[in-house]
Amino acid sequence: MHFEDSPQEAAFRAEVRAWFEANAERTTEASQSLSVMEAFDDTPEGLARAKEWQRKLSEARWSAITWPAEYGGRGAGPLESIVLGEELGRYDVPVQIFTIGLGMIGPTLIAHGTPEQKQRYLPAMLRGDEIWCQLWSEPDAGSDLASLKTRADRDGDHFVLNGQKVWTSGAHYCDFGLGVFRTDPNEPKHAGISALVVAMDTPGITIRPLRQLNGASHFNEVFFDDARVPAENLVGDINDGWRVARTTMMNERLSAGAGVSLGEAMAPMLALARRATSNGSAATADPRIRQRLAHAYTSSKLFDLTTARVRTAIANNAIPGPEVSVLKLFAALAGTEMAEVGIDLLGPAGMLAGDDGVEAGRWVEGLLASFAMHIGGGTDEIQRNIIGETVLGLPREPRV
Ligand SMILES: Cc1cc2nc3c(=O)[nH]c(=O)nc-3n(C[C@H](O)[C@H](O)[C@H](O)COP(=O)(O)OP(=O)(O)OC[C@H]3O[C@@H](n4cnc5c(N)ncnc54)[C@H](O)[C@@H]3O)c2cc1C
């Protein structure tokens, strides 16, 4: 098992840490996120701050390090990417709005884009000047994405888009989206799909933010009414969009567990446990609370050990498979468990939300945000199907 850094990884970690110590603020107990899906600042000021940080990061070449050097990356391997992710988690930096572009869409354009597309989109994506979203899910196509119906019909030098996407994270502030559209309804469902770059300000596109359980609006419905997209925006071949989409999915899977340590995320819960009281005594003296803390701690350790399995697979030049599904499932379950323990530790104050109480609001926010992790990037049930089929050898689901 790959538990410790190799000498090269240790040297790389030291280099990363030195740069971040000099250029970023450390995460404190108060600023440590309780969930990767937690609300973040997407006001115009927040976006400007995030863009400024992204420019600085990319100029120092600490962004998208796995991209080839010719596109501004370092041609680094996935293990270095994990080390960078682990280090990044220790600092309070606004990186969320760029993750879809840099982690998923950039690598897809590098693999399938034309030289002109790479030149036009990658540098601005890397600098943070242009932000990207992923136009995939539809009201009747989520887990079964290949059922998508939004049409892209060829008309001269353009594709004409009609239909609806949903749950599009960041569409309301993004400049571009990479979308998958039905270009041939007569082909089998995986075969009649094409991938297109869409400028989000194209006439005929309406973006309607959705209000979430926690009051934030991070994702949107996106409607297409005769929106005309230049044919040169086709990524990959016509009707070969599923292959393009699979590249995006693979990069999403690889980035899903990269560098997340639940051990670090436990810190606010343990600090709260040390402060909290239960029936007039220290909460940590209550055996029921001790048991819950021990369970949450064990979950976080199991998560970190599964991360080590992914690192081991990568170190052995293998592409991690079902371990990533275990990791995703565990991260979602542990995120919800930690927030629930935090809320219970607060006692009656655990019912407060938002501005009602700064500390209490934070835990309720963490719990509400944790539900998203059970759905986005493949639901818990889909991860269980993958584990059942590929690890336990259960019969495969019929493919329709
Ligand atoms: C925070 C967040 C951000 C997102 N961002 C984006 C984005 O930027 N772009 C984008 O395109 N989409 C985005 N999504 C959408 C996401 O990809 C879908 O929600 C997800 O794929 C599930 O699809 P669905 O919501 O249509 O649910 P469905 O697929 O309709 O599933 C409904 C229920 O049925 C279960 N189910 C479905 N199929 C099976 C099966 N074969 N076996 C067992 N159970 C099954 C599911 O687990 C779920 O419980 C985001 C979602 C979230 C939560």
The ligand as an SDF file (V2000), in Angstrom:
LIG
                    3D

 53 58  0  0  0  0  0  0  0  0999 V2000
  -24.7010   19.4860   -6.5180 C   0  0  0  0  0  0  0  0  0  0  0  0
  -25.0240   18.9930   -7.8920 C   0  0  0  0  0  0  0  0  0  0  0  0
  -24.4220   19.5620   -8.9800 C   0  0  0  0  0  0  0  0  0  0  0  0
  -24.7260   19.1230  -10.2640 C   0  0  0  0  0  0  0  0  0  0  0  0
  -24.1200   19.7430  -11.3170 N   0  0  0  0  0  0  0  0  0  0  0  0
  -24.4180   19.3580  -12.5750 C   0  0  0  0  0  0  0  0  0  0  0  0
  -23.8450   20.0400  -13.6920 C   0  0  0  0  0  0  0  0  0  0  0  0
  -23.0610   20.9750  -13.5280 O   0  0  0  0  0  0  0  0  0  0  0  0
  -24.1860   19.6480  -14.9320 N   0  0  0  0  0  0  0  0  0  0  0  0
  -25.0450   18.6200  -15.1500 C   0  0  0  0  0  0  0  0  0  0  0  0
  -25.3020   18.3090  -16.3030 O   0  0  0  0  0  0  0  0  0  0  0  0
  -25.6470   17.9570  -14.1110 N   0  0  0  0  0  0  0  0  0  0  0  0
  -25.3470   18.3110  -12.8350 C   0  0  0  0  0  0  0  0  0  0  0  0
  -25.9320   17.6710  -11.7630 N   0  0  0  0  0  0  0  0  0  0  0  0
  -26.9450   16.6420  -12.0320 C   0  0  0  0  0  0  0  0  0  0  0  0
  -26.4890   15.2390  -11.6850 C   0  0  0  0  0  0  0  0  0  0  0  0
  -25.5510   14.7650  -12.6180 O   0  0  0  0  0  0  0  0  0  0  0  0
  -27.7500   14.3700  -11.6570 C   0  0  0  0  0  0  0  0  0  0  0  0
  -28.5750   14.8690  -10.6170 O   0  0  0  0  0  0  0  0  0  0  0  0
  -27.4330   12.9160  -11.4030 C   0  0  0  0  0  0  0  0  0  0  0  0
  -26.7840   12.3520  -12.5100 O   0  0  0  0  0  0  0  0  0  0  0  0
  -28.7040   12.1070  -11.0940 C   0  0  0  0  0  0  0  0  0  0  0  0
  -29.6370   12.2970  -12.0910 O   0  0  0  0  0  0  0  0  0  0  0  0
  -31.1520   12.7230  -11.7630 P   0  0  0  0  0  0  0  0  0  0  0  0
  -31.1220   13.8830  -10.8210 O   0  0  0  0  0  0  0  0  0  0  0  0
  -31.8640   12.9020  -13.0600 O   0  0  0  0  0  0  0  0  0  0  0  0
  -31.7690   11.5050  -10.9740 O   0  0  0  0  0  0  0  0  0  0  0  0
  -32.2650   10.0950  -11.6070 P   0  0  0  0  0  0  0  0  0  0  0  0
  -31.2200    9.5380  -12.5010 O   0  0  0  0  0  0  0  0  0  0  0  0
  -33.6330   10.3500  -12.1830 O   0  0  0  0  0  0  0  0  0  0  0  0
  -32.3640    9.2480  -10.3170 O   0  0  0  0  0  0  0  0  0  0  0  0
  -33.4750    9.3270   -9.4060 C   0  0  0  0  0  0  0  0  0  0  0  0
  -33.2920    8.2570   -8.3480 C   0  0  0  0  0  0  0  0  0  0  0  0
  -33.2870    6.9520   -8.9720 O   0  0  0  0  0  0  0  0  0  0  0  0
  -32.0830    6.2550   -8.6570 C   0  0  0  0  0  0  0  0  0  0  0  0
  -31.6290    5.4880   -9.8260 N   0  0  0  0  0  0  0  0  0  0  0  0
  -31.5190    5.9240  -11.1070 C   0  0  0  0  0  0  0  0  0  0  0  0
  -31.0470    4.9360  -11.8960 N   0  0  0  0  0  0  0  0  0  0  0  0
  -30.8400    3.8590  -11.1030 C   0  0  0  0  0  0  0  0  0  0  0  0
  -30.3610    2.5460  -11.3290 C   0  0  0  0  0  0  0  0  0  0  0  0
  -29.9630    2.1480  -12.5480 N   0  0  0  0  0  0  0  0  0  0  0  0
  -30.2870    1.6980  -10.2700 N   0  0  0  0  0  0  0  0  0  0  0  0
  -30.6540    2.0980   -9.0150 C   0  0  0  0  0  0  0  0  0  0  0  0
  -31.1390    3.3370   -8.7420 N   0  0  0  0  0  0  0  0  0  0  0  0
  -31.2260    4.2010   -9.7670 C   0  0  0  0  0  0  0  0  0  0  0  0
  -31.0670    7.3370   -8.3300 C   0  0  0  0  0  0  0  0  0  0  0  0
  -30.0230    6.8490   -7.5040 O   0  0  0  0  0  0  0  0  0  0  0  0
  -31.9200    8.3750   -7.6230 C   0  0  0  0  0  0  0  0  0  0  0  0
  -32.1130    8.0190   -6.2690 O   0  0  0  0  0  0  0  0  0  0  0  0
  -25.6530   18.0750  -10.4660 C   0  0  0  0  0  0  0  0  0  0  0  0
  -26.2920   17.4930   -9.3510 C   0  0  0  0  0  0  0  0  0  0  0  0
  -25.9740   17.9500   -8.0800 C   0  0  0  0  0  0  0  0  0  0  0  0
  -26.6740   17.3130   -6.9180 C   0  0  0  0  0  0  0  0  0  0  0  0
  1  2  1  0
  2  3  1  0
  2 52  2  0
  3  4  2  0
  4  5  1  0
  4 50  1  0
  5  6  2  0
  6  7  1  0
  6 13  1  0
  7  8  2  0
  7  9  1  0
  9 10  1  0
 10 11  2  0
 10 12  1  0
 12 13  2  0
 13 14  1  0
 14 15  1  0
 14 50  1  0
 15 16  1  0
 16 17  1  0
 16 18  1  0
 18 19  1  0
 18 20  1  0
 20 21  1  0
 20 22  1  0
 22 23  1  0
 23 24  1  0
 24 25  2  0
 24 26  1  0
 24 27  1  0
 27 28  1  0
 28 29  2  0
 28 30  1  0
 28 31  1  0
 31 32  1  0
 32 33  1  0
 33 34  1  0
 33 48  1  0
 34 35  1  0
 35 36  1  0
 35 46  1  0
 36 37  1  0
 36 45  1  0
 37 38  2  0
 38 39  1  0
 39 40  1  0
 39 45  2  0
 40 41  1  0
 40 42  2  0
 42 43  1  0
 43 44  2  0
 44 45  1  0
 46 47  1  0
 46 48  1  0
 48 49  1  0
 50 51  2  0
 51 52  1  0
 52 53  1  0
M  END
$$$$
